[in-house]
Structures are given as structure tokens and as C-alpha cells.
Amino acid sequence: MSQAATLGPRSSLLRALGAGGSALAAAVVVLVSLLAGYGWLYLLRGLGWFGGRMVGDALPLLQLAGFDRQPLARVVVAWLLAGLIAGVALRRVSPLRRVALAGPLALLVLLLASQASYALTRNLRLSDVVFSRRPGLGPVLEAVVFGVACALARPVSRGDRGGTAGVLQALRSFGGLRHSSLGGGEHGDAAEHEGDRQHVTRDRDRAGT
């Protein structure tokens, strides 16, 4: 078997593993950003910022106390921030792919979190709730805002990479010029010392004669 035939399946496997690892990392970024969305919403609730029409099931863990309903503006701001965080972390992914990943995954996770919180706060089995209960508008709105905000971050382009490379090249050039100037200064100092040495030698010779 030739070396090319051996490297072909191996390179395909490595590419598949790399793509799978990238997808897994992106999913982890989305999940962490969803937690950040709840965190922003709790923070804004504690500060009492933003008001407006109330959205049910926005904070599912507070269903039993009746505080799951949150103002529309507060929900939008919190999940806009969370989506922007995810979008910045996934800048190397195109905006369309970000929406395709973040939107459905966020909707699934947020709906499941709503149903699980409802079952937990009422001491019910999740299997009895997950398909029978109709959740509020909160999870759907949060997923939509999160997905749209995730696509707003500008993706990394070749121009950006080129600009970075240009900056690095400029720094290297500056370093080279600085090294050359230092080297030239050293040679100049050596020539100056040699001239002084010759001058002293001539003075000694004249004094001796």
C-alpha cells in the first residue's frame, strides 16, 4: 500500500475529528452563554432596571414564587447581551451558521429548563410535564433574541488576519531597524575609540622624539 493511500483515510479522519471538536466547542459556548443569559436577567431583576409588558416563564426557577414573569425590555436586554457574548466567542463561524446552531439549541435547552423547573417546583415527574404542559412565551422569546444577537458579532475576515499580520510585520521591521541602529552605533563607537587611540599614540611618539 502506497504512502498516499495510507495518508488519505488518516487525513479524512483527522478532519472529521477536527470538525466534531469544533462543533462540540461551539455547543459548549452556546450553553455557557445561556447560563449567562439567566445571570444577566437575575442581575437586572435585582437592580430593578427596565420595565414594560410582562413575559411569563422568563425566569423558570422562580415559578413557584410567581416571579418568573419579567418585563419585556428586561428580557430582551439580558438575552441580547448573552447572545452577543456567544457571537463574539464564535466570530470565526459565519453568522448564518451561528444562527443555525444557537437558535435551535437555545430553544431546546430553554424549553427543557422551563419544563424541568415547573416539575421541580411542584414535585412532579419530568416525564409527566415535558409533553403535556404548554410553557410561557419566555423561553421562545429568549431563544429568538439570543439567536439574532449571536449573529450580530462581525465575523473574522481575511482582512482582519491581514491587518494583524501587517502589524506583526511592522513590529518585526521596527525591531530589525532598531537592531541595525544599535549595531551601527556600536560600530561607530568602536571607530571613534580607535581614532582616539591612534591620536594618543601619535602624541606619545612626538613627546618621545
Secondary structure, DSSP 8 states (H G I E B T S, - for coil): --HHHHHHHHHHHHHHHHHHHHHHHHHHHHHHHHHHHHHHHHHHHHHT---SSEETTSSGGGTTTT---EEHHHHHHHHHHHHHHHHHHTTTS-HHHHHHHHHHHHHHHHHHHHHHHHHHHTT--HHHHTTT----SHHHHHHHHHHHHHTTS----HHHHHHHHHHHHHHHHHHHHHHHHHHHHHHHHHHHHHHHHHHHHHHHHHHH-
